Amino acid sequence: MACDLSSIAARHRMIQTLEKRGRAVEVLVNNAGFGSAGRFQDLDADDELRMVRTNVEAVMDLCAHYVPQMIQRRRGGILNVASTAAFQPIPRQATYAATKAFVLNFTEALHTDLRGTGVTATALCPGPTKTEFNRVAGIDEGLVELPGVWYSAEEMARAGVTALERGRRTTVPGPANLIGAIAGRLSPRAFVLELLDRFYPVGK
């Protein structure tokens, strides 16, 4: 069922249609999202706002609707797709990194809130993945496609489902992605921002 998740009205029509069809959502996967590349002041403000509505608002809205139903049934799972971008601010992807930081923090807190309910929530934090994401964001894939860093969408999906089945709070698949996430979270912000501003190949 196609749906423009950036639209509140469209999301609610989708929910109503599913309910009319008698469909119970046992597993909610919030995977829809997109990014952009460039200095914030040079990007289209409407597109950046649409990104926030898609990457943030839709995730919270769908969780708010379906989590209480799952709790009533004492079973269910939520898999929210964040990103390794969630672990630090990223110049030239300011809005995207911020939206994914929301998804990560929201999901980790939700995971704890759901303890003992029979429902679990997991944040999947993929790094560079072979999808249409970079083309839509206007990123030159040749600049960032490094050996041992890029993974297929199937690999990331499998890792996310496995983590959800195991009740994990967060998963960062791939050793290079995990190292980057830890470094992004623990390094001083001033150092990270300066390093990324100089060497991050996206948006230049």
Backbone as JSON Lines, residues from 0, in Angstrom:
{"i":0,"aa":"M","n":[0.86,-1.18,0.0],"ca":[0.0,0.0,0.0],"c":[0.9,1.24,0.0]}
{"i":1,"aa":"A","n":[0.85,2.01,-1.06],"ca":[1.69,3.2,-1.16],"c":[1.17,4.28,-0.2]}
{"i":2,"aa":"C","n":[2.12,5.02,0.38],"ca":[1.74,6.09,1.31],"c":[2.85,7.13,1.37]}
{"i":3,"aa":"D","n":[2.47,8.4,1.3],"ca":[3.42,9.49,1.51],"c":[3.54,9.7,3.01]}
{"i":4,"aa":"L","n":[4.58,9.13,3.61],"ca":[4.7,9.14,5.06],"c":[5.01,10.53,5.63]}
{"i":5,"aa":"S","n":[5.35,11.47,4.76],"ca":[5.57,12.84,5.25],"c":[4.26,13.56,5.52]}
{"i":6,"aa":"S","n":[3.15,12.96,5.12],"ca":[1.83,13.57,5.28],"c":[1.06,12.91,6.41]}
{"i":7,"aa":"I","n":[0.64,13.69,7.4],"ca":[-0.17,13.15,8.49],"c":[-1.45,12.54,7.96]}
{"i":8,"aa":"A","n":[-2.11,13.24,7.05],"ca":[-3.38,12.75,6.49],"c":[-3.19,11.44,5.76]}
{"i":9,"aa":"A","n":[-2.11,11.33,4.98],"ca":[-1.85,10.1,4.23],"c":[-1.56,8.94,5.18]}
{"i":10,"aa":"R","n":[-0.79,9.21,6.23],"ca":[-0.51,8.14,7.2],"c":[-1.78,7.65,7.86]}
{"i":11,"aa":"H","n":[-2.65,8.56,8.23],"ca":[-3.88,8.15,8.9],"c":[-4.82,7.42,7.95]}
{"i":12,"aa":"R","n":[-4.82,7.8,6.68],"ca":[-5.61,7.04,5.7],"c":[-5.09,5.62,5.57]}
{"i":13,"aa":"M","n":[-3.78,5.47,5.57],"ca":[-3.17,4.14,5.51],"c":[-3.58,3.31,6.72]}
{"i":14,"aa":"I","n":[-3.5,3.9,7.9],"ca":[-3.88,3.2,9.13],"c":[-5.34,2.78,9.08]}
{"i":15,"aa":"Q","n":[-6.21,3.68,8.64],"ca":[-7.63,3.37,8.55],"c":[-7.91,2.26,7.56]}
{"i":16,"aa":"T","n":[-7.2,2.28,6.43],"ca":[-7.39,1.23,5.42],"c":[-6.97,-0.12,5.95]}
{"i":17,"aa":"L","n":[-5.84,-0.17,6.66],"ca":[-5.38,-1.42,7.25],"c":[-6.4,-1.95,8.26]}
{"i":18,"aa":"E","n":[-6.96,-1.06,9.05],"ca":[-7.94,-1.48,10.05],"c":[-9.22,-1.99,9.4]}
{"i":19,"aa":"K","n":[-9.64,-1.33,8.32],"ca":[-10.83,-1.78,7.6],"c":[-10.63,-3.16,7.0]}
{"i":20,"aa":"R","n":[-9.39,-3.46,6.64],"ca":[-9.07,-4.78,6.07],"c":[-8.83,-5.83,7.15]}
{"i":21,"aa":"G","n":[-8.93,-5.42,8.4],"ca":[-8.76,-6.35,9.51],"c":[-7.33,-6.77,9.75]}
{"i":22,"aa":"R","n":[-6.38,-5.92,9.37],"ca":[-4.97,-6.25,9.5],"c":[-4.43,-5.78,10.86]}
{"i":23,"aa":"A","n":[-3.85,-6.68,11.6],"ca":[-3.18,-6.33,12.85],"c":[-1.68,-6.24,12.59]}
{"i":24,"aa":"V","n":[-1.07,-5.16,13.0],"ca":[0.36,-4.99,12.79],"c":[1.11,-5.64,13.95]}
{"i":25,"aa":"E","n":[1.76,-6.76,13.65],"ca":[2.52,-7.5,14.66],"c":[3.96,-7.0,14.74]}
{"i":26,"aa":"V","n":[4.52,-6.59,13.6],"ca":[5.88,-6.06,13.54],"c":[5.85,-4.78,12.72]}
{"i":27,"aa":"L","n":[6.34,-3.71,13.3],"ca":[6.4,-2.42,12.63],"c":[7.85,-2.12,12.26]}
{"i":28,"aa":"V","n":[8.1,-1.94,10.97],"ca":[9.44,-1.6,10.49],"c":[9.39,-0.19,9.91]}
{"i":29,"aa":"N","n":[10.01,0.75,10.6],"ca":[10.09,2.12,10.11],"c":[11.4,2.28,9.34]}
{"i":30,"aa":"N","n":[11.33,2.02,8.04],"ca":[12.51,2.03,7.18],"c":[12.53,3.21,6.23]}
{"i":31,"aa":"A","n":[11.37,3.8,5.96],"ca":[11.31,4.9,4.99],"c":[12.11,6.09,5.49]}
{"i":32,"aa":"G","n":[12.81,6.73,4.59],"ca":[13.58,7.91,4.95],"c":[14.44,8.35,3.79]}
{"i":33,"aa":"F","n":[14.93,9.56,3.86],"ca":[15.84,10.05,2.83],"c":[16.75,11.1,3.42]}
{"i":34,"aa":"G","n":[17.79,11.46,2.67],"ca":[18.76,12.43,3.15],"c":[19.04,13.49,2.11]}
{"i":35,"aa":"S","n":[19.99,14.34,2.41],"ca":[20.41,15.39,1.49],"c":[21.9,15.61,1.7]}
{"i":36,"aa":"A","n":[22.5,16.41,0.85],"ca":[23.94,16.66,0.95],"c":[24.22,18.1,0.56]}
{"i":37,"aa":"G","n":[24.95,18.8,1.42],"ca":[25.3,20.18,1.14],"c":[25.24,21.02,2.4]}
{"i":38,"aa":"R","n":[25.81,22.2,2.33],"ca":[25.7,23.13,3.45],"c":[24.23,23.45,3.68]}
{"i":39,"aa":"F","n":[23.83,23.46,4.94],"ca":[22.41,23.65,5.26],"c":[21.83,24.89,4.6]}
{"i":40,"aa":"Q","n":[22.59,25.96,4.59],"ca":[22.1,27.23,4.04],"c":[21.89,27.18,2.53]}
{"i":41,"aa":"D","n":[22.45,26.15,1.89],"ca":[22.31,26.02,0.44],"c":[21.21,25.05,0.02]}
{"i":42,"aa":"L","n":[20.63,24.35,0.99],"ca":[19.63,23.33,0.69],"c":[18.23,23.92,0.69]}
{"i":43,"aa":"D","n":[17.31,23.2,0.05],"ca":[15.91,23.64,-0.02],"c":[15.23,23.41,1.33]}
{"i":44,"aa":"A","n":[14.73,24.45,1.93],"ca":[14.13,24.36,3.27],"c":[12.92,23.44,3.29]}
{"i":45,"aa":"D","n":[12.11,23.48,2.24],"ca":[10.92,22.61,2.19],"c":[11.32,21.14,2.17]}
{"i":46,"aa":"D","n":[12.38,20.81,1.43],"ca":[12.85,19.42,1.4],"c":[13.4,18.99,2.75]}
{"i":47,"aa":"E","n":[14.09,19.91,3.44],"ca":[14.63,19.58,4.76],"c":[13.49,19.33,5.76]}
{"i":48,"aa":"L","n":[12.45,20.14,5.67],"ca":[11.29,19.94,6.56],"c":[10.57,18.64,6.24]}
{"i":49,"aa":"R","n":[10.48,18.32,4.95],"ca":[9.85,17.05,4.55],"c":[10.68,15.87,5.07]}
{"i":50,"aa":"M","n":[12.0,16.03,5.12],"ca":[12.85,14.99,5.67],"c":[12.55,14.77,7.15]}
{"i":51,"aa":"V","n":[12.38,15.85,7.89],"ca":[12.06,15.73,9.31],"c":[10.71,15.04,9.5]}
{"i":52,"aa":"R","n":[9.74,15.41,8.68],"ca":[8.42,14.78,8.8],"c":[8.48,13.29,8.48]}
{"i":53,"aa":"T","n":[9.31,12.91,7.51],"ca":[9.42,11.5,7.12],"c":[10.28,10.71,8.09]}
{"i":54,"aa":"N","n":[11.46,11.23,8.39],"ca":[12.43,10.48,9.2],"c":[12.11,10.48,10.69]}
{"i":55,"aa":"V","n":[11.41,11.53,11.16],"ca":[11.16,11.67,12.59],"c":[9.67,11.53,12.93]}
{"i":56,"aa":"E","n":[8.87,12.45,12.37],"ca":[7.45,12.5,12.74],"c":[6.73,11.19,12.42]}
{"i":57,"aa":"A","n":[6.98,10.64,11.24],"ca":[6.28,9.41,10.84],"c":[6.66,8.25,11.76]}
{"i":58,"aa":"V","n":[7.93,8.17,12.15],"ca":[8.37,7.1,13.05],"c":[7.62,7.17,14.38]}
{"i":59,"aa":"M","n":[7.57,8.36,14.96],"ca":[6.9,8.52,16.25],"c":[5.39,8.31,16.12]}
{"i":60,"aa":"D","n":[4.8,8.81,15.04],"ca":[3.36,8.69,14.83],"c":[2.94,7.22,14.73]}
{"i":61,"aa":"L","n":[3.66,6.45,13.91],"ca":[3.29,5.04,13.73],"c":[3.55,4.23,15.0]}
{"i":62,"aa":"C","n":[4.63,4.56,15.7],"ca":[4.86,3.89,16.99],"c":[3.75,4.22,17.98]}
{"i":63,"aa":"A","n":[3.35,5.5,18.02],"ca":[2.3,5.92,18.95],"c":[0.99,5.19,18.68]}
{"i":64,"aa":"H","n":[0.74,4.89,17.42],"ca":[-0.52,4.2,17.08],"c":[-0.46,2.71,17.37]}
{"i":65,"aa":"Y","n":[0.66,2.07,17.0],"ca":[0.69,0.61,17.04],"c":[1.27,0.02,18.32]}
{"i":66,"aa":"V","n":[2.11,0.74,19.05],"ca":[2.69,0.19,20.27],"c":[1.61,-0.16,21.3]}
{"i":67,"aa":"P","n":[0.63,0.71,21.59],"ca":[-0.4,0.32,22.56],"c":[-1.15,-0.95,22.16]}
{"i":68,"aa":"Q","n":[-1.4,-1.13,20.86],"ca":[-2.07,-2.35,20.41],"c":[-1.21,-3.58,20.67]}
{"i":69,"aa":"M","n":[0.1,-3.45,20.42],"ca":[1.01,-4.56,20.68],"c":[1.05,-4.91,22.16]}
{"i":70,"aa":"I","n":[1.06,-3.87,22.99],"ca":[1.1,-4.11,24.44],"c":[-0.16,-4.84,24.89]}
{"i":71,"aa":"Q","n":[-1.3,-4.47,24.34],"ca":[-2.55,-5.16,24.68],"c":[-2.48,-6.64,24.32]}
{"i":72,"aa":"R","n":[-1.81,-6.96,23.21],"ca":[-1.68,-8.36,22.79],"c":[-0.53,-9.06,23.49]}
{"i":73,"aa":"R","n":[0.31,-8.3,24.21],"ca":[1.47,-8.81,24.91],"c":[2.51,-9.4,23.96]}
{"i":74,"aa":"R","n":[2.56,-8.88,22.73],"ca":[3.57,-9.34,21.78],"c":[3.69,-8.3,20.66]}
{"i":75,"aa":"G","n":[4.86,-8.29,20.04],"ca":[5.08,-7.39,18.91],"c":[6.5,-6.87,18.9]}
{"i":76,"aa":"G","n":[6.87,-6.28,17.8],"ca":[8.22,-5.76,17.67],"c":[8.26,-4.52,16.8]}
{"i":77,"aa":"I","n":[9.15,-3.61,17.14],"ca":[9.37,-2.39,16.34],"c":[10.82,-2.36,15.93]}
{"i":78,"aa":"L","n":[11.08,-2.22,14.63],"ca":[12.43,-2.07,14.11],"c":[12.51,-0.71,13.44]}
{"i":79,"aa":"N","n":[13.22,0.21,14.08],"ca":[13.38,1.56,13.54],"c":[14.78,1.69,12.93]}
{"i":80,"aa":"V","n":[14.83,2.13,11.68],"ca":[16.1,2.23,10.99],"c":[16.7,3.62,11.24]}
{"i":81,"aa":"A","n":[17.77,3.64,12.01],"ca":[18.53,4.87,12.24],"c":[19.7,4.88,11.25]}
{"i":82,"aa":"S","n":[20.9,5.1,11.72],"ca":[22.06,5.17,10.83],"c":[23.3,5.36,11.68]}
{"i":83,"aa":"T","n":[24.47,5.04,11.15],"ca":[25.7,5.41,11.84],"c":[25.85,6.93,11.9]}
{"i":84,"aa":"A","n":[25.11,7.64,11.06],"ca":[25.09,9.1,11.12],"c":[24.49,9.6,12.42]}
{"i":85,"aa":"A","n":[23.78,8.73,13.15],"ca":[23.11,9.13,14.38],"c":[24.07,9.38,15.53]}
{"i":86,"aa":"F","n":[25.31,8.93,15.41],"ca":[26.23,8.96,16.55],"c":[27.04,10.25,16.66]}
{"i":87,"aa":"Q","n":[26.91,11.16,15.69],"ca":[27.62,12.43,15.74],"c":[26.97,13.4,14.77]}
{"i":88,"aa":"P","n":[27.11,14.71,15.01],"ca":[26.64,15.68,14.02],"c":[27.52,15.6,12.78]}
{"i":89,"aa":"I","n":[26.93,15.86,11.61],"ca":[27.69,15.75,10.37],"c":[27.49,17.0,9.52]}
{"i":90,"aa":"P","n":[28.53,17.79,9.36],"ca":[28.43,18.94,8.45],"c":[28.07,18.46,7.04]}
{"i":91,"aa":"R","n":[27.27,19.24,6.36],"ca":[26.78,18.96,5.01],"c":[25.74,17.84,4.98]}
{"i":92,"aa":"Q","n":[25.42,17.31,6.15],"ca":[24.25,16.44,6.3],"c":[23.62,16.73,7.67]}
{"i":93,"aa":"A","n":[23.51,18.01,7.98],"ca":[23.08,18.43,9.32],"c":[21.71,17.89,9.69]}
{"i":94,"aa":"T","n":[20.74,18.07,8.8],"ca":[19.38,17.63,9.11],"c":[19.28,16.12,9.16]}
{"i":95,"aa":"Y","n":[19.9,15.46,8.2],"ca":[19.81,13.99,8.14],"c":[20.39,13.36,9.42]}
{"i":96,"aa":"A","n":[21.6,13.79,9.8],"ca":[22.22,13.22,11.0],"c":[21.36,13.49,12.23]}
{"i":97,"aa":"A","n":[20.77,14.68,12.3],"ca":[19.93,15.01,13.44],"c":[18.67,14.15,13.49]}
{"i":98,"aa":"T","n":[18.07,13.88,12.34],"ca":[16.87,13.03,12.33],"c":[17.2,11.62,12.77]}
{"i":99,"aa":"K","n":[18.36,11.12,12.36],"ca":[18.73,9.76,12.74],"c":[19.15,9.68,14.2]}
{"i":100,"aa":"A","n":[19.7,10.77,14.74],"ca":[19.98,10.81,16.17],"c":[18.67,10.71,16.96]}
{"i":101,"aa":"F","n":[17.62,11.37,16.47],"ca":[16.31,11.24,17.11],"c":[15.84,9.79,17.09]}
{"i":102,"aa":"V","n":[15.92,9.16,15.93],"ca":[15.44,7.78,15.8],"c":[16.19,6.86,16.77]}
{"i":103,"aa":"L","n":[17.5,7.03,16.85],"ca":[18.29,6.18,17.74],"c":[17.91,6.42,19.2]}
{"i":104,"aa":"N","n":[17.89,7.66,19.63],"ca":[17.58,7.96,21.03],"c":[16.14,7.58,21.39]}
{"i":105,"aa":"F","n":[15.22,7.87,20.5],"ca":[13.82,7.52,20.74],"c":[13.66,6.01,20.89]}
{"i":106,"aa":"T","n":[14.3,5.25,20.01],"ca":[14.14,3.8,20.03],"c":[14.79,3.19,21.26]}
{"i":107,"aa":"E","n":[15.96,3.7,21.64],"ca":[16.62,3.14,22.83],"c":[15.8,3.4,24.09]}
{"i":108,"aa":"A","n":[15.2,4.59,24.17],"ca":[14.33,4.88,25.32],"c":[13.06,4.04,25.27]}
{"i":109,"aa":"L","n":[12.49,3.9,24.08],"ca":[11.27,3.09,23.92],"c":[11.54,1.64,24.31]}
{"i":110,"aa":"H","n":[12.7,1.13,23.93],"ca":[13.08,-0.24,24.29],"c":[12.99,-0.43,25.81]}
{"i":111,"aa":"T","n":[13.47,0.55,26.55],"ca":[13.44,0.47,28.01],"c":[12.01,0.64,28.54]}
{"i":112,"aa":"D","n":[11.26,1.56,27.95],"ca":[9.87,1.75,28.37],"c":[9.05,0.47,28.21]}
{"i":113,"aa":"L","n":[9.39,-0.32,27.2],"ca":[8.61,-1.51,26.87],"c":[9.0,-2.74,27.68]}
{"i":114,"aa":"R","n":[9.99,-2.61,28.53],"ca":[10.46,-3.76,29.3],"c":[9.32,-4.41,30.08]}
{"i":115,"aa":"G","n":[9.17,-5.71,29.92],"ca":[8.13,-6.45,30.64],"c":[6.78,-6.47,29.97]}
{"i":116,"aa":"T","n":[6.64,-5.84,28.8],"ca":[5.34,-5.79,28.12],"c":[5.15,-6.9,27.09]}
{"i":117,"aa":"G","n":[6.24,-7.61,26.75],"ca":[6.16,-8.58,25.67],"c":[6.45,-7.98,24.32]}
{"i":118,"aa":"V","n":[6.69,-6.67,24.29],"ca":[6.97,-5.94,23.04],"c":[8.4,-5.43,23.11]}
{"i":119,"aa":"T","n":[9.09,-5.42,21.99],"ca":[10.47,-4.96,21.97],"c":[10.69,-3.95,20.86]}
{"i":120,"aa":"A","n":[11.68,-3.1,21.03],"ca":[12.03,-2.1,20.02],"c":[13.53,-2.14,19.79]}
{"i":121,"aa":"T","n":[13.91,-2.1,18.52],"ca":[15.32,-2.19,18.15],"c":[15.66,-1.1,17.16]}
{"i":122,"aa":"A","n":[16.82,-0.46,17.34],"ca":[17.33,0.52,16.39],"c":[18.4,-0.15,15.53]}
{"i":123,"aa":"L","n":[18.19,-0.14,14.23],"ca":[19.17,-0.64,13.28],"c":[19.96,0.56,12.76]}
{"i":124,"aa":"C","n":[21.28,0.5,12.88],"ca":[22.14,1.63,12.47],"c":[23.09,1.18,11.36]}
{"i":125,"aa":"P","n":[22.61,1.16,10.13],"ca":[23.49,0.77,9.03],"c":[24.43,1.9,8.65]}
{"i":126,"aa":"G","n":[25.56,1.52,8.08],"ca":[26.45,2.49,7.45],"c":[26.11,2.56,5.97]}
{"i":127,"aa":"P","n":[27.08,2.85,5.11],"ca":[26.83,2.93,3.67],"c":[26.21,1.63,3.14]}
{"i":128,"aa":"T","n":[25.07,1.76,2.5],"ca":[24.31,0.6,2.01],"c":[23.95,0.83,0.55]}
{"i":129,"aa":"K","n":[24.01,-0.22,-0.23],"ca":[23.77,-0.12,-1.67],"c":[22.27,-0.04,-1.95]}
{"i":130,"aa":"T","n":[21.75,1.18,-1.91],"ca":[20.36,1.46,-2.25],"c":[20.34,2.71,-3.11]}
{"i":131,"aa":"E","n":[19.13,3.24,-3.35],"ca":[19.02,4.48,-4.12],"c":[19.22,5.72,-3.23]}
{"i":132,"aa":"F","n":[19.57,5.52,-1.95],"ca":[19.69,6.64,-1.01],"c":[20.63,7.72,-1.54]}
{"i":133,"aa":"N","n":[21.82,7.33,-1.95],"ca":[22.81,8.33,-2.36],"c":[22.37,9.09,-3.6]}
{"i":134,"aa":"R","n":[21.74,8.38,-4.53],"ca":[21.27,9.05,-5.75],"c":[20.23,10.1,-5.4]}
{"i":135,"aa":"V","n":[19.29,9.76,-4.52],"ca":[18.25,10.71,-4.12],"c":[18.84,11.88,-3.36]}
{"i":136,"aa":"A","n":[19.84,11.6,-2.52],"ca":[20.46,12.65,-1.71],"c":[21.42,13.52,-2.51]}
{"i":137,"aa":"G","n":[21.75,13.09,-3.72],"ca":[22.69,13.86,-4.52],"c":[24.13,13.64,-4.13]}
{"i":138,"aa":"I","n":[24.43,12.43,-3.65],"ca":[25.78,12.09,-3.21],"c":[26.49,11.31,-4.32]}
{"i":139,"aa":"D","n":[27.7,11.68,-4.61],"ca":[28.52,10.98,-5.6],"c":[29.02,9.68,-4.96]}
{"i":140,"aa":"E","n":[28.46,8.55,-5.37],"ca":[28.8,7.29,-4.73],"c":[30.27,6.93,-4.91]}
{"i":141,"aa":"G","n":[30.89,7.39,-5.99],"ca":[32.28,7.08,-6.21],"c":[33.2,7.67,-5.16]}
{"i":142,"aa":"L","n":[32.75,8.73,-4.49],"ca":[33.57,9.38,-3.49],"c":[33.58,8.62,-2.16]}
{"i":143,"aa":"V","n":[32.54,7.86,-1.92],"ca":[32.41,7.26,-0.59],"c":[32.37,5.74,-0.61]}
{"i":144,"aa":"E","n":[32.38,5.12,-1.77],"ca":[32.29,3.66,-1.81],"c":[33.67,3.06,-1.58]}
{"i":145,"aa":"L","n":[33.94,2.68,-0.35],"ca":[35.23,2.13,0.04],"c":[35.1,0.63,0.26]}
{"i":146,"aa":"P","n":[36.13,-0.14,-0.09],"ca":[36.08,-1.59,0.12],"c":[35.9,-1.94,1.59]}
{"i":147,"aa":"G","n":[35.03,-2.92,1.86],"ca":[34.82,-3.36,3.23],"c":[33.93,-2.48,4.06]}
{"i":148,"aa":"V","n":[33.41,-1.4,3.46],"ca":[32.55,-0.47,4.19],"c":[31.1,-0.59,3.73]}
{"i":149,"aa":"W","n":[30.91,-0.79,2.44],"ca":[29.57,-0.86,1.87],"c":[28.98,-2.26,2.01]}
{"i":150,"aa":"Y","n":[27.68,-2.31,2.3],"ca":[26.97,-3.57,2.45],"c":[25.71,-3.54,1.59]}
{"i":151,"aa":"S","n":[25.17,-4.71,1.32],"ca":[23.93,-4.78,0.56],"c":[22.74,-4.51,1.49]}
{"i":152,"aa":"A","n":[21.63,-4.11,0.88],"ca":[20.42,-3.89,1.67],"c":[19.97,-5.18,2.33]}
{"i":153,"aa":"E","n":[20.18,-6.29,1.65],"ca":[19.79,-7.6,2.21],"c":[20.58,-7.91,3.48]}
{"i":154,"aa":"E","n":[21.89,-7.61,3.47],"ca":[22.71,-7.85,4.65],"c":[22.24,-7.0,5.83]}
{"i":155,"aa":"M","n":[21.93,-5.74,5.56],"ca":[21.48,-4.86,6.63],"c":[20.11,-5.3,7.17]}
{"i":156,"aa":"A","n":[19.22,-5.69,6.25],"ca":[17.89,-6.13,6.67],"c":[17.99,-7.39,7.53]}
{"i":157,"aa":"R","n":[18.84,-8.32,7.12],"ca":[19.0,-9.56,7.87],"c":[19.53,-9.27,9.28]}
{"i":158,"aa":"A","n":[20.5,-8.36,9.36],"ca":[21.06,-8.0,10.67],"c":[20.0,-7.35,11.56]}
{"i":159,"aa":"G","n":[19.17,-6.51,10.97],"ca":[18.13,-5.84,11.74],"c":[17.09,-6.81,12.27]}
{"i":160,"aa":"V","n":[16.64,-7.73,11.42],"ca":[15.63,-8.7,11.84],"c":[16.2,-9.63,12.92]}
{"i":161,"aa":"T","n":[17.44,-10.04,12.75],"ca":[18.08,-10.91,13.75],"c":[18.16,-10.2,15.1]}
{"i":162,"aa":"A","n":[18.55,-8.94,15.08],"ca":[18.64,-8.17,16.34],"c":[17.27,-8.0,16.98]}
{"i":163,"aa":"L","n":[16.24,-7.76,16.16],"ca":[14.88,-7.62,16.68],"c":[14.42,-8.92,17.32]}
{"i":164,"aa":"E","n":[14.68,-10.05,16.65],"ca":[14.27,-11.35,17.19],"c":[14.96,-11.65,18.52]}
{"i":165,"aa":"R","n":[16.17,-11.13,18.68],"ca":[16.93,-11.36,19.92],"c":[16.63,-10.33,20.99]}
{"i":166,"aa":"G","n":[15.77,-9.36,20.67],"ca":[15.39,-8.36,21.65],"c":[16.46,-7.34,21.94]}
{"i":167,"aa":"R","n":[17.36,-7.12,21.0],"ca":[18.44,-6.17,21.23],"c":[17.94,-4.74,21.12]}
{"i":168,"aa":"R","n":[18.56,-3.86,21.87],"ca":[18.18,-2.44,21.86],"c":[18.68,-1.75,20.59]}
{"i":169,"aa":"T","n":[19.92,-2.02,20.21],"ca":[20.56,-1.37,19.07],"c":[21.49,-2.35,18.39]}
{"i":170,"aa":"T","n":[21.6,-2.25,17.07],"ca":[22.6,-3.03,16.35],"c":[23.26,-2.16,15.3]}
{"i":171,"aa":"V","n":[24.59,-2.28,15.21],"ca":[25.38,-1.58,14.21],"c":[26.13,-2.66,13.42]}
{"i":172,"aa":"P","n":[25.57,-3.13,12.31],"ca":[26.19,-4.24,11.59],"c":[27.48,-3.82,10.87]}
{"i":173,"aa":"G","n":[28.49,-4.68,10.93],"ca":[29.73,-4.43,10.22],"c":[30.78,-3.85,11.13]}
{"i":174,"aa":"P","n":[31.99,-4.42,11.16],"ca":[33.03,-3.95,12.07],"c":[33.44,-2.5,11.83]}
{"i":175,"aa":"A","n":[33.56,-2.08,10.56],"ca":[33.94,-0.69,10.28],"c":[32.87,0.27,10.75]}
{"i":176,"aa":"N","n":[31.6,-0.1,10.56],"ca":[30.49,0.74,11.02],"c":[30.48,0.86,12.54]}
{"i":177,"aa":"L","n":[30.74,-0.26,13.21],"ca":[30.73,-0.26,14.68],"c":[31.85,0.61,15.23]}
{"i":178,"aa":"I","n":[33.04,0.5,14.64],"ca":[34.16,1.33,15.08],"c":[33.85,2.8,14.87]}
{"i":179,"aa":"G","n":[33.28,3.12,13.71],"ca":[32.92,4.51,13.43],"c":[31.88,5.05,14.38]}
{"i":180,"aa":"A","n":[30.89,4.2,14.73],"ca":[29.84,4.63,15.65],"c":[30.4,4.9,17.04]}
{"i":181,"aa":"I","n":[31.28,4.02,17.51],"ca":[31.87,4.2,18.83],"c":[32.73,5.46,18.85]}
{"i":182,"aa":"A","n":[33.52,5.65,17.79],"ca":[34.38,6.83,17.71],"c":[33.55,8.1,17.66]}
{"i":183,"aa":"G","n":[32.45,8.07,16.9],"ca":[31.59,9.23,16.8],"c":[30.93,9.61,18.11]}
{"i":184,"aa":"R","n":[30.6,8.6,18.9],"ca":[29.92,8.85,20.17],"c":[30.89,9.3,21.25]}
{"i":185,"aa":"L","n":[32.13,8.78,21.25],"ca":[33.05,9.03,22.35],"c":[34.02,10.18,22.1]}
{"i":186,"aa":"S","n":[34.27,10.52,20.85],"ca":[35.24,11.57,20.55],"c":[34.67,12.95,20.87]}
{"i":187,"aa":"P","n":[35.53,13.9,21.26],"ca":[35.06,15.28,21.51],"c":[34.4,15.86,20.27]}
{"i":188,"aa":"R","n":[33.28,16.55,20.46],"ca":[32.52,17.08,19.34],"c":[33.35,18.03,18.47]}
{"i":189,"aa":"A","n":[34.14,18.88,19.11],"ca":[34.94,19.84,18.34],"c":[35.88,19.11,17.39]}
{"i":190,"aa":"F","n":[36.48,18.03,17.86],"ca":[37.39,17.23,17.04],"c":[36.64,16.57,15.89]}
{"i":191,"aa":"V","n":[35.5,15.95,16.21],"ca":[34.72,15.25,15.19],"c":[34.24,16.21,14.11]}
{"i":192,"aa":"L","n":[33.72,17.36,14.52],"ca":[33.2,18.32,13.55],"c":[34.29,18.85,12.63]}
{"i":193,"aa":"E","n":[35.45,19.14,13.2],"ca":[36.56,19.64,12.39],"c":[37.04,18.57,11.41]}
{"i":194,"aa":"L","n":[37.14,17.34,11.89],"ca":[37.59,16.24,11.04],"c":[36.61,15.99,9.9]}
{"i":195,"aa":"L","n":[35.33,15.94,10.22],"ca":[34.32,15.68,9.2],"c":[34.23,16.84,8.21]}
{"i":196,"aa":"D","n":[34.34,18.06,8.71],"ca":[34.26,19.21,7.81],"c":[35.4,19.19,6.8]}
{"i":197,"aa":"R","n":[36.56,18.7,7.22],"ca":[37.7,18.68,6.31],"c":[37.68,17.5,5.35]}
{"i":198,"aa":"F","n":[37.29,16.32,5.87],"ca":[37.53,15.1,5.08],"c":[36.26,14.35,4.66]}
{"i":199,"aa":"Y","n":[35.11,14.65,5.25],"ca":[33.9,13.91,4.88],"c":[33.57,14.24,3.42]}
{"i":200,"aa":"P","n":[33.5,13.22,2.56],"ca":[33.4,13.5,1.13],"c":[32.02,13.89,0.63]}
{"i":201,"aa":"V","n":[31.01,13.82,1.5],"ca":[29.64,14.08,1.07],"c":[29.36,15.58,1.03]}
{"i":202,"aa":"G","n":[28.76,16.03,-0.04],"ca":[28.29,17.41,-0.13],"c":[29.31,18.42,-0.57]}
{"i":203,"aa":"K","n":[30.51,17.97,-0.92],"ca":[31.55,18.91,-1.33],"c":[31.36,19.31,-2.8]}
